[in-house]
Amino acid sequence: MSLNYIKNFYEGCVKPPTVIGFAVYGNEALHFSCDTDKREINLFCYNQFRPITPQVFWALQLVIVLVPGAIFHLYAACKSINQECILQKPICTVIYILSVLLRISLEALQIYLFGFQVKSLYLCDARFLGENMIVRCMVPEHFEKTIFLIALYTFTAITMVLCVAEIFEIIFRRLYFPFGQ
């Protein structure tokens, strides 16, 4: 059984935690509150706290991760050829490996953007709004989000290991396929 089949099955199991993330984060901006309780300061500070919302990032991640694989499988189906034969073409191999590396980089970017812990208090620099102060803001359900991130990063680590293993498998097959015939 190819590592690719195991990875595809695993990715089908991994997507539900991402969907659960939508329920955990919900509309976080509505419940994000700052000391001043001015709407424009709350929005400014929330945008500083979350430059991109997890929901938008995960939706973008799903599209970026799924499209290259879908194109690869669709190409194989339309041409009625074995996927192994496609990977014997150097350009196809390079493109597929680049898509796997993109997947790995998106997983790493996720960790960089959201960190490992959501703190209950965020200190916002509101000087850009003409307010000469640092504003204290409360992050809703921070502990629940931290637990969710830890669970999500467990799947992230497994995904990254499978991606690296897939790259090695493709390179190995590419190098030794002609000798195995």
N, C-alpha and C positions, 0 to 999 in steps of 0.2 A: 504494500500500500504506500502510495506516494505521500511525502510530507505535506504536499499541497492539499490533499484531501483532508488530512487531519486538521490543517490550519483553517480550511474553509468551514469545517464542522465547528471548530473552536470559535471562529469569528461569529458564527451564527448564535453561539451561546453567549458571547461577550456583549452583543448589542443590547440585550435587555437591561443590563446595569446602566447603560447610557440613557435609555428611555426612562428608567427610574430616576435618573438625575434631573430630568425635567420636573418630576414631582417634588423632589427635595428642594430644588432651587426656586421653582415656581416663578412668581413675579417678585423677585427679591428687592427690586428698586422701590416698590410700594411700602415695604416694611423697614427699609433702611432709614434710620432717623438720626438727625444731628441735633446738637444742643440748641442751635439758634432757631430751629424749626421753621426756617424760611425755605420755601419751595425751591428757589433757584440755588441756594447753597446746598440743600439736600441733593439735588440733581447733579450739581457740579462735583460734589464730594463722591457721590456714587460712581460717576464716570471716572473719577480719579482712582477709586477703589477697584472698579471692574472696567478696564478699558474695552474688554469684549466679554459679553456674558457667556457663561458656560454653555447655555442652550445654543447660542449662535455658533460658538466654536465647535460644539459637537455635531451640529447639523452640517457645518462646513467640512468637518473631519469625515463624516460619513460619506459625503459626496466625493471628496478627494480620494478616499480609500476605496470606495466601491467602483467608481467609474473606470480606472485602468484595468481592474480585474474583469469587469463586465465586457469591456471592449476586447480584451484578450480572448475570453471565452466565446464571445459573439463571432469574432474573426475565425476562430477554429471551427465553430459550428457552420458558418456560412461556406467555408472552404471545404467542409467535410474532411478535415485532416486531424490527425492526432496532435494534441497539445505538445507532446514531446518533440514532434517534428518542427513545430514553430520555434521552439527554444534552440533548435540546431542552427537557426539563422542568427548570425552575430548581432545584427541590429535589434532583432526582437529580444534577444537575451539581455542586451544592454538596457533597452527600454523597460523590460520587466523588472530587472534588478533596480533600476532607478525608481520605479514605482514602489518597490519594497522599501528602499531607503527613504523615500518620501513618507511612507507609513511610519517608519521608525522616528523620523524627525518630528512628525506631528505628535507622536506620543511623548517625546521629550519636551516639545513646546508646551504641551498641556501641563506638564509638571512645573515648568518654568512660570507659566501664566497664573496657575492657581495655587501653587505651593503645596505643602503637606498638611498645613493646619490653617483653619479659619479662626482668626482671633475675634473675641467679642467686641473689641474696641478698635476703631480706626481713627487715626489722627490725620485730619485733612488740612492741607495748606490752602487757605482761602484768600491769600493775598492777591491772587490774580483777579478776583472779583471786586477789589477795592476794600475788602475787609482786611484789616491789618491784624490777623490772628490765625491761630491754629484751632480748628473746630474739632470737637470730639463727636464721633459718630458711633452708633450702636449697630452691630451687624446681627441681623435676626438669625436664630437657630444655628449659631456657629458650631456648636458641638455636634449636632446632627450632620452638618456639612463636612466636618472633619472626619467623622466615621465613614461617610460616603466616599470621600476622597481616598481614604486608606483602602477601602474595598476596591474602588476603581483602579487604583494604582497597582493592586495585586494583579488584576487582569492586564494592566498595561505592561507589567514586568513579564508576564507569560507571553503576551503578544510580541514584545521585543525579542525575547529568546526564540520564539517560533520564526520570526522574520529573519533573524540572523542565521538560524538553522536552514531556512529555505534558501537563502543566498548561497550558503555553502553547498547545499544539495544541488542547486542549479549549476554552480561552477564545477562541481565534481562530475555531474552528468555531462556537462559540456566538454570537459577535458577528456573524460574517459569513455564517452559514448562510442566514438569511432573504433576504439580498441576492443569494445565488448561485442562487436558484430562478427 
